[in-house]
Amino acid sequence: MKPYALTGFSHFPHDAAGTGLTPGLSALYTGGLDVKLGLRSNLVANFTVNTDFADADVDTQQFNLTPYKLFFPEKRQFFLEMQAFSIPP
């Protein structure tokens, strides 16, 4: 199980009322849960409640001025977690 919680505050001045935003100080909060359940030795079930998409990494933009292809190592946890158990081809 991997729970997460995010909290914060937003503050809009009183002259923001004409923009459709509520002026003043308000609390922001959200949370969620990721559950990984091993059903068999080669079968895993993943359940997510209130997915946090801000957790995803973004690759930095690179310019390739060479005739060789660029290599981007995998950073996403979902694809890396079973990598240690996989058999190479």
Secondary structure, DSSP 4 states (H G I P E B T S, - for coil): -EEEEEEEEEEE-GGGGGGTPPPEEEEEEEEEEEEEEEEETTEEEEEEES--GGG---PPP----SSSPP------HHHHTTGGGPPP-
